[in-house]
Amino acid sequence: MAYKIIASQCTGCSACEFECPNAAISMKGDTFIIDPKKCTECDGIFDAPKCDEVCPVPKTCVPA
């Protein structure tokens, strides 16, 4: 499974992009997206998905 970013809640702060260990997050238009082919939910690397941990808006990075 992968995570996704709720576009309507994304502020474009880019905090998640730099924390993703898989380079799965990129800018598309005015928001960020997560490539589901690259996203591993940080399994085996961190205890929880980094995008969700660093996002300043609760429930913006969520399971797809």
Stockholm file with secondary structure:
# STOCKHOLM 1.0

chainA/1-64         MAYKIIASQCTGCSACEFECPNAAISMKGDTFIIDPKKCTECDGIFDAPKCDEVCPVPKTCVPA
#=GR chainA/1-64 SS CCEEECTTTCCCCCHHHHHCTTCCEEEETTEEEECTTTCCTTTTTSSSCHHHHHCSSTTSEEEC
#=GC SS_cons        CCEEECTTTCCCCCHHHHHCTTCCEEEETTEEEECTTTCCTTTTTSSSCHHHHHCSSTTSEEEC
//
